[in-house]
Amino acid sequence: MGFLGGVDDLELFLSRCRVLSVASVPVCLGAMVFFIKEEGWHFSFLVCCVLPLIAAYLGVRGKREIRAGLAGAGLVLALATLPVTFALASLESS
């Protein structure tokens, strides 16, 4: 199961999933503050508050319990947060 570098090491995969999912929290919160300031309030921006926290929890829990599926789900959720927010904002504005 190679991931971002091609190394087939479960510990490395779990560590990168945890780091990327935890790093998405300040990025999404910063983006949420910026978009609310620029675009005005949209309920879809609440997704930027909730999903990164859930993703970080899944990433940390997956690393702690050595569960690749849980850590991978946290990573996917962290990466999908901004596209989901933009899709909901576009639906909300139309």
C-alpha positions, 0 to 999 in steps of 0.5 A: 500500500504505497502512498505519496512516495511509493513506500510500502510501509503501513506505519508511514501510511498511517502517519501521513494520513494522520498528519494530512487530516490534522493539517486540514483543520487550520486550513479549512478554518482559515478558508472558512473565515476568508470566504465568510468575510469575502462572500458573506454568510452561507450555511454551507461554510459550516461544513468547513467547521465540522468535517475537518474536525471529524477527519482529524479524529478519524486520522488520529484514531486510525493511527492509534488503533492501526486501522488503515481504513479508518485513517484513509477515511479521515484523509479522504474526508479531509481532502473532500471538505473544500470541494463539498463546501464549494458545491453546497455554496453553489447550490445554496446561491442558486 
